[in-house]
Amino acid sequence: MSEQKLSTIIYGDLSVTVHFDYQPEEPQTPTYPGSAPLIEMNAVYIGIEDIMPILSQKILGELADKCMESMVNDQ
């Protein structure tokens, strides 16, 4: 995994930068069941302040979805 960055908007007009790790899907083989793609959130910044600890699980889930969409669309 390598760290990725995504700039996006939350709460209608609040600009944040999300730092996350992305693990692409791994196909099934005869000896390995495969795995779904994975997003692991590292930080959510406004400027230099990491606000991830104060965000709700709902907002973090929405941000993870945006991160996944960005990775899928880039492929």
N, C-alpha and C positions, 0 to 999 in steps of 0.2 A: 504494500500500500504506500502511496505517496500523498502528501498533503495537497489538497486542492483549495482554491478560494473562490467564493461566489459573492458578488455584490448584489443585494436585492433589497426590496422594500417590505417592511412589516408595519402593522398598525396603520395602513393607509398611506403614510408619507414618511415614515422613519427609515432612513437608509442604514443598512448594516452590512458588514462583511463577515461571511461565515467561513471559518476554517474547518475543513473536514477531510477525513480519509475515505477513499473509495476503493472497494474491492470488487472487481468485475465478476460477473457470473462465471462459474466454472462448470463446464459440461460434465455430464455423467459418463463414466467409463465402466468397463466390466468390473473394475476393482475399487471404484470410487463413486459414491452416490451423487457427486456434484454439489454445487451450492448456489444459492440465489445471490444477486448482487447485494452489496452491503455498504451502507453509509454510517460512518462513525463520526459524530460531531466532536470537534476539539474546542472551539471557541466561537463566540458571536461578539463582534466588536462594533461599537459606535466610537469612531475615532480610535483612540488607543485603549479604551476601557472595555474589558470583557464583561458583557452583561449576561452571559449564558447562565450563571447560577441563579439569576432572578427571573428567568423566563419560565413560563408554564410549560407543562408537558405538551399541551395542545400546540403552542407556538413552536416549540422545538420539533414536533412532528411535522408541522407545516413546512418548516425550514428544511428538514431532512427530505421531504418530498420534493421541494424545489431543487435541492442539491442533486437528487437522483435524476430528476427531469433534465437538469443541465448536463449531466454525464451521459445520459442516454441520447440526448439530442446532438451531442458533440461527436458521437460515434458514426 
